[in-house]
Amino acid sequence: MRMHLSHLRLRDFRNYARLDVDFAPGFHLLLGDNAQGKTNVLEAIYLLATLRSFRGVGSAQMVRHGQKGCFAGGTLVGQGDHEVKMYWSARERSLSLDGRPVRKLTDYLGVLRTVVFCTEDLQLIKGTARSRRRFLDLLLSQTHRAYLPLLQRYAQTLRSRNAMLKRPVPDPLALEGFSRELISAGEEIIRLRHELVPKLSPLARLAYRRVSNEAEELRIEYAPSVKRDFAVELAQSHVRERAYRSTLIGPHRDELQLLLNDRSAAQFGSEGQKRTLAIALKMTQAEYLTGIHGGPPVLLIDDIMGELDVKRRSAFLPLLERIHQSRGQVFMTATEENWPQELGRDVQRWVVDKGVLRKAI
Amino acid sequence: MAALPEPVASLIGALSKLPGIGPRSAERIALHLVQAETGAVKQLAQILVTARDRVQLCAVCGALTEKSPCAVCSDPRRDASLVCIVERPVDIISIEKSGTFRGKYHVLRGKISPLNGIEPEDLRIAELEKRLAQEPIKEIVIALGTDVEGDATSFYLAKRLARGELKITRIAHGLPAGTGLEFADELTLSRALEGRREMP
């Protein structure tokens, strides 16, 4: 199922006092000098899709300087039209879908699916295991309705159990009660991650081969914290977890291994390989979501084209071509000098200048 | 800007401590009260004091009552061999409304909640154990919520209360009555499947 954002409306969002703009399906190039507000448009679209900023900042920073709150809204065209409105201020926040307040996050997420490519993606390789778990979690919550509530339940159980382990003498029976909950939610998370990674691995290998200049083989492997039996291993870790006063075994300690020619990319990869790998992983995400949902997600490509050589850029072409054919949507930011001219023909160009967006002639 | 008179400010402070009343509502109620007819306010104050004076917790089950033991505990027609464990006094009212439970109750006054510092010893479990020793209880029905803490507490109770011939059950969770499968979320459905029953 294809989807696109047909209208975006911003009020006091970052450097946009007001913005009302219609977007057709297809390829949109946002051009402008630095600090004019190109990325802010991408951030707003990502926010509508995920309720988060991909810049990893709190909502307070999205409010235009000197204003109390910000508004972001849009019309999404997919399986029918949807109207999204969101308002954020320090005192109140609201989110509505088709005029009705959203009560459950799971009812909302998935209305707009996006994949963002940005410089922060490098954290997928250089960052801690947490960023790679988040990559898996994002994919699973975008494809399994039950995953997000499951993850939330696991996180809550973990917090409770850790609080209990911090007591001088935890009640063993009460601790066992929380251990059982941890195991039952945890096993389900492990199972879903186990199912997911082998499906991603071939897509990732292909994507990497397309983007890379060299011939290394990429393999991604799920390295769960639990080797065989969560219950047994949790029990075995008891003395250690009492010493550390924290739960040491479970999916919150999982790792996603990224291997180039069977060696850890984080440890042995070059800067260029890491960059290539980050892009390949995001392409994998886009390809996987396209396969599951029968239509591509909206791609948000933030200023990464300038850093890439022609070979790596051209790796994007098949993906972009397919999105074009299936009437999906891509938003890409670039400066006037470095936008990829080879994408020329069906590009809709926009100029961003001091918080104003207008069609380029 | 002129500030509110001190008594109004302290009234707002006191009201905003009540559950469900934020600073805005507290201000509205306070401003209403200080401008209302004196008689009506005195009457309200009297009603508050009376209600607090007359309502107490049943010494046996922990329900809200005027007279301890409460009406349910002292009703000879209720099945004394069956006791239902609930988290809060108000849960009794929900179950009573269904009109299908003929046993007695026991209020825990909370659930095990490490994040809020609530441990088993803060709950009315010792009182329940005393009842098990004194009353002819044959079955305990655990009727706690199905959130993490509710589930962990249910497990704890089942283990701690287990003794001799005592039967311990937990109320079923699954589909809401009278709806189709399409309205159930995945977690509810999978639990409903786990708790399936054989048909005659």
Chai-1 contact restraints between the chains, C-beta under 6 A:
chainA,res_idxA,chainB,res_idxB,connection_type,confidence,min_distance_angstrom,max_distance_angstrom,comment,restraint_id
A,R145,B,E186,contact,1.0,0.0,6.0,A-B,restraint_1
A,A146,B,E186,contact,1.0,0.0,6.0,A-B,restraint_2
A,P149,B,L187,contact,1.0,0.0,6.0,A-B,restraint_3
A,Q156,B,V148,contact,1.0,0.0,6.0,A-B,restraint_4
A,T157,B,V148,contact,1.0,0.0,6.0,A-B,restraint_5
A,S160,B,P114,contact,1.0,0.0,6.0,A-B,restraint_6
A,S160,B,L115,contact,1.0,0.0,6.0,A-B,restraint_7
A,A163,B,P114,contact,1.0,0.0,6.0,A-B,restraint_8
A,A163,B,L115,contact,1.0,0.0,6.0,A-B,restraint_9
A,M164,B,P114,contact,1.0,0.0,6.0,A-B,restraint_10
A,D171,B,P120,contact,1.0,0.0,6.0,A-B,restraint_11
A,L173,B,Y156,contact,1.0,0.0,6.0,A-B,restraint_12
A,L173,B,K159,contact,1.0,0.0,6.0,A-B,restraint_13
A,A174,B,I112,contact,1.0,0.0,6.0,A-B,restraint_14
A,A174,B,P120,contact,1.0,0.0,6.0,A-B,restraint_15
A,A174,B,Y156,contact,1.0,0.0,6.0,A-B,restraint_16
A,G177,B,A152,contact,1.0,0.0,6.0,A-B,restraint_17
A,G177,B,F155,contact,1.0,0.0,6.0,A-B,restraint_18
A,G177,B,Y156,contact,1.0,0.0,6.0,A-B,restraint_19
A,F178,B,A152,contact,1.0,0.0,6.0,A-B,restraint_20
A,R180,B,F155,contact,1.0,0.0,6.0,A-B,restraint_21
A,E181,B,V148,contact,1.0,0.0,6.0,A-B,restraint_22
A,E181,B,D151,contact,1.0,0.0,6.0,A-B,restraint_23
A,E181,B,A152,contact,1.0,0.0,6.0,A-B,restraint_24
